[in-house]
Amino acid sequence: MAPSYISTLPEVEKSDMYKKIKDISKKNYDASVDPYEITDGWVDDISLWPPVEYGCIYTYLIETPGPYTKEKMKAYNSLDAYNFYINGWVQTVFLFSFPSNPDVCVLKAKVRPSQRTTNFHQTWTAVKKEDGTILTGHCTCMAGCGEVCSHVAAILFKVEACIRLGIAAKTCTSLPCVWNQSFSTLTLPSPVFQINFEKPRKRFRKEGETVSQPQRNTLANPRISETVLLQELHKVCPTAAVFTVKAGFPCQQLSMREYSIDDSDATLSEEEESSTSGDDVQLLKDSDDTSAPDMDPDLPQVLTDLYEPSVTAVNLHNVRSRTFISLTVTQTQAKNLAEATTQQAKSEVLINHRKGRITASHMHSILRHMGKRYPTSIVKSIMQYYAVNPNAQALK
């Protein structure tokens, strides 16, 4: 018969173990109260687990002398103990209640070591059933006698996650049972050339398994040449502003009189036409005046200037179409704009001219939009309804 675990400990640790077990069981030491010697009475039922919370773990690990500090507990997700739980190294947790002290229970589990994959550490911790106060713990690892090794803390993190997520409160009885049995299986070592480092989605696709993906808007041919793209665009809309600065694409500008409008909006359109024509004549006169002093460079119209609060839903279509036809960009304006925005994020001109324009930084969001609802965030980004971060990579 193999010797008991407590008999293998040095005298000092053995004395501490006797006292520890007596305190939690309210009974002098014997095999019936030693967590390493008890064989009957262990149950796999997470609904009986005490309400261990993070505050209980924090208090226990900080107040007990050990490697844990307040600074480390603030970043608990980087601790080895937390990673042991996350990686599934904590096996099934069993619970035992002392008949001599029903207010305290023992939680026991096997925890995989950090340096070996075949052996497991036998770990247990004693907790009050009523409030989840952690009393003590022990592990068969080198630091197990200190009561706060990473393996003891790993069990506590697993119990805390179960309580916090409400797993034990689920109505389905199979879910709690499956959750307590969820841990990593034994991984056998393999040569590097036999290990598949591909992501699961890519690996499943190669193996013929279907992976459900949301349907998104995609280009039929994302590698289409610029010439073919512009030719197709010119067939659809020959008056687009882009053709005013691209050689080889005549832009046929329609006059205001050639555009038909509804009789209900005739009076408004004529007034706007006469007003616009007068401004155009004055602009031509100013441009022909060679004796005028140096002015700001001729730049394309800022799209925010097109805002007209007086436009109603009745004439919105006509005003929008007429504005689209008359909106042009000359070669000189394009050149001046390129020279005025060389400083990118530091240029106020660039920020103003980006408002309302679909730039390259917006194309990805537009193409990936599902189309199921109004793209509020995309519109706000294009119109810059919120302040633009001058340090954004797209502006550098």
Secondary structure, DSSP 8 states (H G I E B T S, - for coil): ----TGGGS-HHHHHHHHHHHHHHHTS---TTT-TTT--S--B--GGGS----HHHHHHHHHHSSSS--HHHHHTGGGSHHHHHHHTT-B---EEEEETTEEEEEEEEEEE--SS-SS--EEEEEEEETTT--EEEEEESSTTGGGS--HHHHHHHHHHHHHHHHTGGG-S-SHHHHHHHT----------GGG---S-HHHHHHHTT-----------S-TT--HHHHHHHHHHH-TT-GGGGSSTT-------TTTS---GGGHHHHHHHHHHHHHHHHHHHHHHH-TTS---S------GGGG--TT--TTTHHHHHHHHHHH----HHHHHHHHHHTTTGGG-HHHHHHHTT---HHHHHHHHT--SSS--HHHHHHHHT-S---TT-GGG-
